[in-house]
Structures are given as structure tokens and as C-alpha cells.
């Protein structure tokens, strides 16, 4: 009997330890189950950061009466894959722009045709991120969409920004294959180079 006692004691300690562990786990599980979740799991957050808000106000003052301003536009809503692109490269090209956004896009109020993109300079990017970002913006320019950069370090005046946008819009128009057009109200726009396909011969006051 004395030889069996140590073994029985060890068994008892093991069983006790297992029971204690199970109780601890059960208590922890019950606390999670009965823990009260917040009545409102969501809260409002600002739609724009400080730099985006400043840029939007600046754009509205510069050309808000002539062009429509759309913030945070997905690249996939502006760019389409070239039909000449080989199938093997299509997926790679799509993933390159998927999930990326342009800070602002300016459109004609008459037909909502994309006319120009605005990119905010982000000094917080690493060298690799900066190269990738620059490559994406270059793809936008190569597709035929004029691009203007804005820096929070040196905000231009409304007049300076207006002149820069007008100069950028004198570049050749973006390819029709990479833009989506819609119908909108006829409103006064900037005195930009005329686009024959959009001119209204009966209303010369509303040329783009």
C-alpha cells in the first residue's frame, strides 16, 4: 500500500491541475460571453483629413464654378485596360491599379467627362512607396489624363491654381477609351480648348 501511495498522490495532483485549468478556461469563456458589447459599435469619423479639406476648399475657390470636383476617385473608375494589352499582362496591369485612388478628379459639368486629376504630394511615403506612387501617376498621364500636383508645404493661391489647371488642360485631351462620360446640366465652364465632339452649335455660351 505504501508503494502505491505516491502514485495515487501524483494522479490526484494531475487530476486537480486539469480540473483547475478547465475551471479557469470556463470562467474566461463565460466572461467573454457575458461581457457587454457597446450599444453603438460605430462612430463617425471625418470625411477628409486636414490636407484633403484644405485642397478641396482651394479647388472649389479656383474652379468650383466651372468644373465638378470629385474626391477619392478609384483608378479603376478612370482607367480601363488597353484592348491591345496581351492577356498574359492584363491581370498584372489590373492589380497594379486596383484599390488605388486619385485624390481629386475634375470633370466637365456638361457631360461629367474626366478632364484632369489632382494628386497631393505625400512626404510621409518611403522611397519604395514614392516610386510606386509615381509610377501609378505616370500611368494616368500616359493614358492621356492631365495631372496637377499639390503640396501642403506650399499651397498655391486660388488664382495660381486656376492658371496651373488651365495650362494643364491645354494638353491633348485624354483618350476616350479610358474615360466614362455621363450627362449633366449645361453650365458655364473654363475657357478651355474646344472639343469638337462636345460643342453645341446652338449654344455657344457653354463650350468646354
C-alpha positions as CSV (number, residue, x, y, z in Angstrom):
1,X,0.0,0.0,0.0
2,X,2.8,2.4,0.9
3,X,4.3,1.8,-2.6
4,X,1.1,2.8,-4.3
5,X,0.5,5.9,-2.3
6,X,3.0,8.2,-4.1
7,X,1.5,7.2,-7.5
8,X,-2.1,7.8,-6.2
9,X,-1.0,11.2,-4.9
10,X,0.6,12.2,-8.3
11,X,-2.6,11.1,-10.0
12,X,-4.6,13.2,-7.7
13,X,-2.4,16.3,-8.3
14,X,-2.7,15.8,-12.1
15,X,-6.4,15.5,-11.9
16,X,-6.7,18.5,-9.7
17,X,-4.5,20.5,-12.0
18,X,-6.6,19.5,-15.0
19,X,-9.8,20.5,-13.2
20,X,-8.4,23.8,-12.2
21,X,-7.3,24.5,-15.7
22,X,-10.8,23.6,-17.0
23,X,-12.4,26.0,-14.5
24,X,-10.1,28.8,-15.5
25,X,-10.9,28.3,-19.1
26,X,-14.6,28.1,-18.4
27,X,-14.6,31.3,-16.3
28,X,-12.7,33.1,-19.1
29,X,-15.2,31.9,-21.7
30,X,-18.1,32.9,-19.6
31,X,-16.7,36.4,-19.0
32,X,-16.4,36.8,-22.8
33,X,-19.9,35.6,-23.4
34,X,-21.5,37.8,-20.8
35,X,-19.2,40.8,-21.4
36,X,-21.5,43.6,-22.5
37,X,-20.8,44.9,-26.1
38,X,-21.1,48.6,-26.7
39,X,-24.6,49.7,-27.6
40,X,-23.2,51.6,-30.7
41,X,-20.1,49.8,-32.2
42,X,-19.5,52.6,-34.7
43,X,-18.6,56.2,-34.5
44,X,-18.4,59.0,-37.1
45,X,-15.1,60.0,-38.5
46,X,-14.0,63.0,-40.6
47,X,-14.6,62.5,-44.3
48,X,-11.5,64.4,-45.2
49,X,-8.1,64.8,-43.4
50,X,-6.7,68.3,-42.9
51,X,-4.7,68.4,-46.1
52,X,-7.6,67.0,-48.2
53,X,-10.0,69.5,-46.7
54,X,-7.7,72.4,-47.5
55,X,-7.1,71.2,-51.0
56,X,-10.9,70.8,-51.6
57,X,-11.6,74.3,-50.4
58,X,-8.8,75.6,-52.6
59,X,-10.1,73.8,-55.7
60,X,-13.6,75.0,-55.1
61,X,-12.4,78.6,-54.9
62,X,-10.3,78.2,-58.0
63,X,-12.5,76.3,-60.4
64,X,-15.5,75.1,-58.4
65,X,-17.9,77.2,-60.5
66,X,-16.6,75.8,-63.8
67,X,-15.7,72.1,-63.2
68,X,-17.1,69.4,-60.9
69,X,-14.8,68.2,-58.2
70,X,-14.9,64.5,-57.2
71,X,-12.7,63.4,-54.3
72,X,-11.0,60.0,-53.7
73,X,-11.8,58.5,-57.1
74,X,-10.8,54.9,-57.8
75,X,-8.2,54.5,-60.5
76,X,-10.3,51.6,-61.9
77,X,-13.2,54.1,-62.4
78,X,-10.9,56.3,-64.5
79,X,-8.6,53.9,-66.3
80,X,-9.5,50.8,-68.4
81,X,-7.2,48.1,-69.7
82,X,-6.0,48.7,-73.2
83,X,-7.6,46.3,-75.7
84,X,-4.1,45.9,-77.2
85,X,-2.7,44.5,-74.0
86,X,-1.8,40.9,-74.1
87,X,-3.9,38.6,-72.0
88,X,-0.9,37.4,-70.0
89,X,-0.3,41.1,-68.9
90,X,-3.9,42.1,-68.2
91,X,-4.1,40.6,-64.7
92,X,-0.8,42.2,-63.7
93,X,-1.9,45.6,-65.1
94,X,-5.3,45.4,-63.3
95,X,-3.8,44.5,-59.9
96,X,-1.4,47.4,-60.4
97,X,-4.2,50.0,-60.2
98,X,-6.8,48.0,-58.2
99,X,-7.5,49.7,-54.8
100,X,-5.6,52.8,-55.7
101,X,-7.3,56.2,-55.7
102,X,-6.8,59.7,-57.1
103,X,-7.1,62.4,-54.6
104,X,-9.4,64.5,-56.8
105,X,-10.8,64.3,-60.3
106,X,-12.1,67.3,-62.2
107,X,-15.0,66.7,-64.6
108,X,-16.9,68.8,-67.1
109,X,-20.3,69.7,-65.6
110,X,-22.0,69.3,-69.0
111,X,-21.2,65.6,-69.5
112,X,-19.1,64.6,-66.5
113,X,-16.2,63.8,-68.7
114,X,-12.9,63.4,-66.8
115,X,-10.7,66.4,-67.6
116,X,-7.9,66.4,-65.0
117,X,-6.6,64.7,-61.9
118,X,-5.2,66.3,-58.8
119,X,-2.6,64.5,-56.7
120,X,-1.5,65.6,-53.2
121,X,2.2,65.2,-52.5
122,X,2.7,62.8,-49.6
123,X,6.1,63.4,-47.9
124,X,5.5,60.5,-45.5
125,X,6.0,57.8,-48.2
126,X,9.1,55.8,-48.2
127,X,11.4,55.7,-51.3
128,X,9.8,52.5,-52.5
129,X,6.3,53.8,-51.9
130,X,7.1,57.0,-53.6
131,X,8.4,55.2,-56.7
132,X,5.3,53.0,-56.8
133,X,3.0,56.1,-56.4
134,X,4.9,58.0,-59.0
135,X,4.7,55.0,-61.4
136,X,0.9,55.0,-60.9
137,X,0.5,58.7,-61.6
138,X,2.7,58.4,-64.6
139,X,0.3,55.7,-65.9
140,X,-2.5,58.2,-65.5
141,X,-0.6,60.8,-67.6
142,X,0.4,58.2,-70.2
143,X,-3.3,57.3,-70.6
144,X,-3.9,60.9,-71.6
145,X,-5.3,62.5,-68.4
146,X,-3.6,65.8,-67.3
147,X,-2.3,65.8,-63.8
148,X,-1.6,68.6,-61.3
149,X,0.3,68.1,-58.1
150,X,-0.5,70.0,-54.8
151,X,1.8,70.2,-51.8
152,X,0.7,71.1,-48.3
153,X,4.0,72.7,-47.7
154,X,3.4,75.4,-50.4
155,X,-0.3,75.8,-51.1
156,X,-0.8,78.0,-54.2
157,X,-3.3,80.8,-54.3
158,X,-6.6,80.2,-55.9
159,X,-5.6,82.3,-58.9
160,X,-2.2,80.4,-59.2
161,X,-4.0,77.1,-59.1
162,X,-6.6,78.2,-61.6
163,X,-3.8,79.2,-64.0
164,X,-2.0,75.9,-63.5
165,X,-5.2,73.9,-64.2
166,X,-5.8,75.9,-67.3
167,X,-2.3,75.3,-68.6
168,X,-2.6,71.5,-67.9
169,X,-5.9,71.4,-69.7
170,X,-4.3,72.8,-72.8
171,X,-2.6,69.4,-73.2
172,X,-4.2,66.9,-75.6
173,X,-7.5,65.5,-74.3
174,X,-7.5,62.1,-72.5
175,X,-8.2,59.1,-74.7
176,X,-11.9,58.3,-74.9
177,X,-11.1,54.6,-74.2
178,X,-10.1,55.3,-70.6
179,X,-12.9,57.6,-69.6
180,X,-16.6,57.3,-68.6
181,X,-18.9,60.0,-69.8
182,X,-22.4,60.8,-68.5
183,X,-25.0,63.5,-68.9
184,X,-25.2,66.6,-66.7
185,X,-26.6,70.1,-66.6
186,X,-25.2,72.7,-69.0
187,X,-23.2,75.2,-67.0
188,X,-20.6,77.8,-67.7
189,X,-17.1,76.3,-67.8
190,X,-13.5,77.5,-68.2
191,X,-12.4,79.0,-71.5
192,X,-10.6,75.8,-72.4
193,X,-9.5,74.5,-75.9
194,X,-12.8,73.4,-77.6
195,X,-13.6,69.7,-78.0
196,X,-15.5,69.3,-81.3
197,X,-17.5,66.3,-80.1
198,X,-18.8,68.3,-77.2
199,X,-19.6,71.6,-78.9
200,X,-23.1,72.7,-79.1
201,X,-23.5,74.9,-82.2
202,X,-26.9,76.2,-80.9
203,X,-25.5,77.3,-77.6
204,X,-22.0,78.9,-77.9
205,X,-22.1,80.2,-74.3
206,X,-21.5,76.7,-72.9
207,X,-18.5,75.4,-74.8
208,X,-15.8,73.3,-73.0
